[in-house]
Amino acid sequence: MRSTTGSIEEVSEAVTELREALVRAGIVLPSLGLDVVTLAAGDPCRPLIELGRCTVETARLLAAAVLPGEEGGRS
């Protein structure tokens, strides 16, 4: 089992990687970060990443980045 510190460091690295990837795709999620509620929860070895809220435009950019080539939505 990993220590809490190791998990927090791992999640922080994942947040940084995701933030950098999103920036390269032209997407900014201002609320992206560690979920402090899960850090204080009973199982601190499983902290979560908070993606936060976004605008409709950002949601569409995310959808396009996740499913490239599927312009116009689903049929």
C-alpha distance (Angstrom), angle and dihedral (degrees) to the residues before:
residue distance angle dihedral
M1 . . .
R2 3.80 . .
S3 3.75 122.4 .
T4 3.79 120.1 -109.0
T5 3.80 91.0 -111.3
G6 3.80 91.8 54.4
S7 3.77 91.3 49.9
I8 3.79 92.7 49.0
E9 3.80 90.1 49.8
E10 3.81 90.5 48.6
V11 3.80 92.3 49.7
S12 3.81 91.1 46.2
E13 3.80 89.6 53.5
A14 3.81 90.2 49.3
V15 3.82 90.3 50.5
T16 3.80 90.1 51.6
E17 3.82 92.2 47.8
L18 3.81 91.6 48.9
R19 3.81 93.3 45.7
E20 3.82 91.1 50.8
A21 3.82 92.5 47.2
L22 3.80 91.3 49.0
V23 3.80 91.5 49.1
R24 3.82 89.7 52.4
A25 3.82 86.8 53.6
G26 3.81 90.7 49.6
I27 3.82 93.8 -107.7
V28 3.81 126.9 128.7
L29 3.81 123.2 -170.9
P30 3.82 104.7 -172.5
S31 3.82 93.3 -168.0
L32 3.81 95.1 52.0
G33 3.80 109.7 129.4
L34 3.79 147.8 92.1
D35 3.81 115.6 -34.5
V36 3.80 101.2 -122.3
V37 3.82 92.3 -163.6
T38 3.80 91.9 64.0
L39 3.80 90.4 45.8
A40 3.81 88.5 60.4
A41 3.83 94.7 41.2
G42 3.78 126.7 105.3
D43 3.82 93.6 -94.2
P44 3.82 104.9 49.6
C45 3.81 90.7 170.2
R46 3.81 89.2 76.1
P47 3.82 106.5 54.9
L48 3.79 115.4 170.1
I49 3.79 132.7 -140.5
E50 3.81 117.4 -116.3
L51 3.79 110.7 -141.3
G52 3.80 94.5 -177.2
R53 3.76 131.4 -162.1
C54 3.79 126.5 -44.9
T55 3.78 142.5 -175.0
V56 3.80 123.7 -95.9
E57 3.79 88.7 -106.3
T58 3.81 91.4 54.1
A59 3.81 91.1 47.1
R60 3.80 89.3 54.4
L61 3.80 91.3 47.9
L62 3.80 89.2 51.6
A63 3.80 91.7 49.5
A64 3.79 90.9 49.9
A65 3.81 91.3 48.0
V66 3.81 93.1 49.1
L67 3.80 94.8 44.7
P68 3.81 105.8 29.5
G69 3.78 114.8 -173.0
E70 3.79 94.9 27.1
E71 3.79 96.0 103.7
G72 3.77 117.5 170.6
G73 3.78 95.7 30.0
R74 3.77 129.7 -98.0
S75 3.75 125.4 -33.4
